Amino acid sequence: RGALASGRRRGAPLTTASTARPTVAAHLIVGKHEELFLPALLRSLEGVVGHVIVNDNSGMPDGPNARVLETSTFGRTGRLIVDRAAFIDFAAARNRVLQLHRRLGLGDWAAFVDADEVHRPIAVTIARHLPRLSPDVAIVDGYTRHYFQSFRLYTSIERRMSFFRVTPALQWSGRVHERFTGVAGRHLAIPYVYDHYGGVFSMRRQAAKGRQYSSL
């Protein structure tokens, strides 16, 4: 198992993605379920991030989200990096992505994204200004609007990490609801609200997600 960069020959060096020196790369996890909002997420990241790094832990060489990833703008332009590895827990998956970011030299900042969220156009401007932040800012928080069984009704708007500075000591911990250790700096909250659609899925899928979380 290892990292496969879309548009790159198998066995080629993993350094080619760093030539453009992007300032932000998106970190994403997908698994054995089809992520219905993944196309919308990837479109919303265009212009925000230079690369998308994905941990695909579906356990299949051509998982349910592979085609969407490969046919996205990032896949077609060689800016998609897919790491296939068996699922252990969420921290382990996030750490694999973080290690790839460092190994490939994909810039000082990362976007923390989930497959069932969609970013707003203003995220392009936010990402563009990240390099101008004071060095003591380690994490930029926005706010997510959580929709439930509807595209009009939402249950809450909650503060959430949107971007983080990739530093040497940074690591993920926690099997579920993973969190950072080794944060070298402070949080900065900005009035940026974007949308989370994890609650619009069927109750059957919500129950399956709950059983997965409780098993970890």
Secondary structure, DSSP 4 states (H G I P E B T S, - for coil): --EEETTS-TTS-TTGGGTT--SEEEEEEE-SS--TTHHHHHHHTBTTBSEEEEEE-SSSTT-TTHHHHHHSHHHHTT-EEEEE-----HHHHHHHHHHHHHHHT--SEEEE--TTEE--TTHHHHHHHGGGS-TTEEEEEEEEEEEESSSS-EEEEEEEEEEEE--TT-EEE-SSS-EEES--SEEEEEEEEEEEEEETS-HHHHHHHHHHHHH-
